[in-house]
Amino acid sequence: MSTVAAPPATKIPHFINGQWIDSQAIEWNDIVNPATAEVLGRVPLAGAAEVVRVIEAAAAAYPEWRRTPAEDRIQPLFKLKMLLEEHIDDVARIITQENGKTFTEAKGEMRRTIENVEVACGIPTMMQGNNLEDVARGIDEMMIRQPLGVVAAITPFNFPGMVPFWFLPYAIACGNSFILKPSERVPLTMKYVFELMERVGIPKGVVNLVNGGKEAVDTLLDHPAVRAISFVGSTPVAKYIYARAGATGKRAQCQGGAKNHVIVLPDADMQMATQIISDSAFGCAGQRCLAVSVAVTVGEAQKTFRDSITESAANLHVGNGLDEGVQMGPVITPQSKERIHNLIGVGAKDGAKVVIDGRNPKIAKYEAGNFVKPTVLDGVPAASELTNTEIFGPVLSLVHASGIDEAMEFLARSPYGNQASLFTSSGSAARRFRYEAPAGNIGINIGVAAPMAYFPFSGWKDSFFGILHAQGNDAIEFYTEKKIVVERWAKEHSRKF
Ligand code: NAD
C-alpha cells in the first residue's frame, strides 16, 4: 500500500463533533476491494493532533449527554435500528466490497449489528442500580451506576459493521461519549453507518469517528480524558493495548486472536457436522474469530469426517462475494494470502497431507483478487508450528485422537480459548465438554457459537484480556462506574414539616 497524499475526491473524512472533517494526515492508505484489487478510496492515518481534537470534542459533549435522561438517550437508537433495517442491503454491499465476504454473510453480520442496537435500547432497565433500606437503623444504602465519560473502541477488519456495534450503542446509551477508530483496511462501512447516524438526532460530539493506525491508537491510549478502551483484533496488539491502557489507568477489554477446535465424535450426525463445520471453517474465507481451525476426530470419525469435509470443501463456489451463488470470497490482502500460502507449506513440510490444496486458484474474471480456496490438511503433527498459529484463512487442519480424553488434551494445550465445539449425539459427552472445555464460547453441534447480543461475547486465555466482555450486561458493567451512597436523615428534620 502506498503512503502518498490522496486525491481529494477519494479522501475518507473523520466525523468530529457532528461534522465531516477532511484529514490533514501526512500518511494515507489505499482501501482495496480484495476480490478485484480496485482502489475504493483512500484512508487517512490520523496524527496525534487530529485525534486530540476528537477527544476534546467528545469530552465537551459529555456533560450534557450524561444529564440527558436514559429514556431520551435511547430514542435515537430506535431510529437507528429502523434506518439500518432500511439500508441493510446498502451497508452489506459496502462490507462485501471492502472486506470480501459474501453479500449473504455481510447481511448476516448486519443482523447481528442491529441486534446490538435493539439490546442497548433496554438501558433504562439494564442500567438500574439497587438499594437496601435500613442497613443500620435509619440508614439506607444504594448503588447507582454512572457513565465514565469519553470511551473509545478500536476494531478489526473482519467484521466492519458488527464489531463497532458491540460497543457503540451500549456506550452512548449508558451516557458516555464515544470515539471509534475502525480498521484502516475497511473504513467505508462505518463512514456510511455514521452518515445514517447523522439523521437520528444524536447530539454533536457524542459519537465520533477517527480513521487511523497505530499513532491514532496510541494517542487514545495515552490521553487522560479517555476513560475506557475496547479493542478487538490480533493477540499481540490486544496484549499491547491492555498493558498500555493499564499503565495509563484506563479500564480495558481486549479481545484477541483464536485457534478454535472442534471435536467430532463417531456418534455425531456426520452429514450435519460436515455442513456446519464446513461453513465455520471456510465461511468468511476463514476470517472469523470463531472459525473452526482444527477438527479433532475420534475413532471412525477420522475417515468418515475426513471424506465428507473434503468433498464439501472441494465443492464450495469461490469468487466475488457480490456475484450470485458465490459461497466464499477472497482474503483481505495479498499479504494475508501469502501468509496463508506459507502456513499451508509449513504444515506440509512438517508432515501433514494436503488433502485439498487451495493455493493459487484461478478465479475467472478476478485474477487480481486475493483468493485462497478451501484447504484441508490431514494429520498435522502436534509439534508443527501450525498447531498454535492462527491462520485466519480457509484452512482446516485435521488431527486424530484415540478417545475424548486425548481430544480434550488438544484443547487444553492451546494458548487460545475463544471457542470450542463438539459434535455428538451423546448428552453425557456434551455435558462433560461444556463443563471442561477451556474456552469462552462453547458450541454443542454448533460451528460458530456466536453469542446473541444479550449475552457477553466471551473468550478465554490469549483470546481475551480483561474481565468484562462485549455485549449484554457486561457492556453495561464496562461502560458504567458504580457509586455507593449511604444516607441518614435526622428524625427531627422531618418533624419540622
Ligand atoms: P489487528 O490486530 O491487525 O488490528 C486491529 C486494530 O488494531 C485495527 O484497528 C488496527 O488499526 C489496530 N492496530 C494494529 N496494529 C496496531 C499496533 N501495533 N498498535 C496499535 N494499534 C494497532 O487485527 P485485524 O487483522 O484487523 O483483525 C483480525 C484479528 O482480529 C484476528 O486475530 C482475529 O482473531 C481477531 N478478532 C478477534 C475477535 C474476538 O472476538 N476475539 C473478533 C474479531 C476478530
Residues whose N, C-alpha, C, O or C-beta is under 5 A from the ligand:
A	BS01	NAD	I154 T155 P156 F157 N158 K181 P182 S183 E184 G212 G213 K214 V217 V232 G233 S234 T235 V237 Q255 G256 G257 A258 C289 G459 S463
